[in-house]
């Protein structure tokens, strides 16, 4: 349709751009196509697919087990009150608890965050990205006053860039320490590289400075050949192109 491939969610009936998310075995046709993983969870919970297989499959794909979406009967399409926007908002509402790391004046400890108004972090607060890889990123929220300087470190998934709200994952103290150690080693390596770069480039001269004292050959072939012999160079003369006639 209009140059796009459109699919329809097998649970909610919502239309979406393909590929969406697909629940399938390693080999074979998909068990279902959905607008998000929450819909796949709801379909499995209703008996539409194996719940144990669905939970394991989605956890591998996303990194965390999502909440189930509302029942399709609540959609206005099926006689309920929910619009498509209401449905998606409900699916992206953060619920439950989240493991994170808190640093107060340099002292780190594990903490558990509760969702408030459907979010683990106030939506109007700026979260700074301090680490990222293709699968996830670490974000921080900083609070400081006269007596303390506090930083909350949290982890969120990058596996679903099409989501309006990103999905948060648990960040344990062990994982944070491993990442911090990697960062420390990277900084040490970068410092050594900077020192080496400064050492080898301290006597470097800009190309334009070198060109000022150069005497370039004339345009004639004899002048170029004389210049080459004088400087020990070797010029490669291309053979004429063969005639096509």
Number of C-alpha atoms within 10 A of each C-alpha: 5 5 5 8 10 13 17 17 19 18 25 25 16 19 15 17 11 15 12 18 20 19 19 16 12 7 6 7 10 12 15 18 22 26 24 23 26 22 27 32 26 22 25 20 17 13 9 15 18 14 17 10 13 22 19 12 16 20 13 11 14 18 18 16 18 22 19 17 22 20 15 21 14 15 19 13 15 12 10 12 13 18 14 16 10 12 21 20 14 17 20 21 16 23 16 13 12 19 18 21 22 21 16 15 12 11 8 17 13 16 17 14 17 16 16 13 12 16 17 18 17 12 11 6 9 12 17 12 14 10 14 14 9 8 12 17 17 21 18 19 16 16 11 11 7 5 6 11 13 18 19 20 25 26 24 18 20 18 15 16 10 10 12 10 15 15 21 23 20 18 20 18 17 10 12 19 12 11 14 13 12 12 13 12 12 12 12 12 12 12 12 12 12 11 11 11 11 12 11 9 9 8 8 9 9 8 8 8 9 9 10 8 8 8 8 10 14 12 8 8 10 11 12 15 15 13 16 14 11 9 8 9 10 9 10 6 6 6 6 6 6 6 5 4 3
